[in-house]
């Protein structure tokens, strides 16, 4: 092939998917990726599987047998950052797109990301996650609403949306230039959660830029129970202090709101028997939080109905308290006790989904 012909070719894209026990989602995810408008001969899909035991491996093996663009690699460590690093090391693309087995992707997703990456000068481009329920139940619907509501996720633009492209501190499922990993390194394998945030913060500190494009949309299937939601957000909170320690500080102050609130509420409750003013503080905080939850529930009644609105008043506190308590535990483990990796993680933080 001549140099002119090579230059006119679309960039070769490697899709990397960390996966463990996603038997109920992986085929739907792969079908959506291969429904892309991007040329298939310029595309590969690498599934790095964490030794799944629910039929995921068999499903991917069958799928790869009839789709030569798909291959599966083993991830014996069974954690997401290791899966990503294994897949990136094996990838051939000039562009690396990190995807998630819990998502489905429209046909325009890959070409839109690659197009914005080429013409914007960004090092990483991502889109908006539209959170959809994992089932028809009231609580599943409420969890999906909580994960897309400012009361649940603050000003996280990739979750609540944006009106125009904007430079941000992180995006989900990024579309990276391959040389990003040569410049700043791979994903940090100490981080079961928040590995994307940590890498994106490292990228910004190295002078890189991250672009959120609201026209690029993917559908994310939320967790379907409060226990799964609690575990996921406890992990998110737990590893934030380790990220902050590694990077030398907090990048966004919004991540401190839940732990400060939980600490204030629990601390004032414990001190109430000794200091009357602490009792008044606890009552004021609890009352203000209860009224805020009522306001949040009321804001979705017309669209979601009264049952989902009531369930939302439970799902939002689960988000806040799981993240807040996880963060405080992470401060103890990673800042006070100076633990260095997931090998010191508490039993409440499993190494898989």
Secondary structure as GFF3:
##gff-version 3
##sequence-region A 1 353
A	DSSP	alpha_helix	3	8	.	.	.	ID=ss1
A	DSSP	beta_strand	13	19	.	.	.	ID=ss2
A	DSSP	alpha_helix	26	34	.	.	.	ID=ss3
A	DSSP	three_ten_helix	40	42	.	.	.	ID=ss4
A	DSSP	beta_strand	43	49	.	.	.	ID=ss5
A	DSSP	alpha_helix	56	66	.	.	.	ID=ss6
A	DSSP	beta_strand	70	74	.	.	.	ID=ss7
A	DSSP	alpha_helix	80	90	.	.	.	ID=ss8
A	DSSP	beta_strand	95	100	.	.	.	ID=ss9
A	DSSP	beta_strand	103	105	.	.	.	ID=ss10
A	DSSP	alpha_helix	109	120	.	.	.	ID=ss11
A	DSSP	beta_strand	124	132	.	.	.	ID=ss12
A	DSSP	alpha_helix	138	146	.	.	.	ID=ss13
A	DSSP	alpha_helix	150	153	.	.	.	ID=ss14
A	DSSP	alpha_helix	157	160	.	.	.	ID=ss15
A	DSSP	beta_strand	166	167	.	.	.	ID=ss16
A	DSSP	beta_strand	175	177	.	.	.	ID=ss17
A	DSSP	alpha_helix	179	184	.	.	.	ID=ss18
A	DSSP	alpha_helix	195	205	.	.	.	ID=ss19
A	DSSP	beta_strand	210	221	.	.	.	ID=ss20
A	DSSP	alpha_helix	226	247	.	.	.	ID=ss21
A	DSSP	three_ten_helix	253	256	.	.	.	ID=ss22
A	DSSP	alpha_helix	257	271	.	.	.	ID=ss23
A	DSSP	alpha_helix	276	304	.	.	.	ID=ss24
A	DSSP	alpha_helix	306	330	.	.	.	ID=ss25
A	DSSP	pi_helix	331	336	.	.	.	ID=ss26
A	DSSP	three_ten_helix	342	344	.	.	.	ID=ss27
###
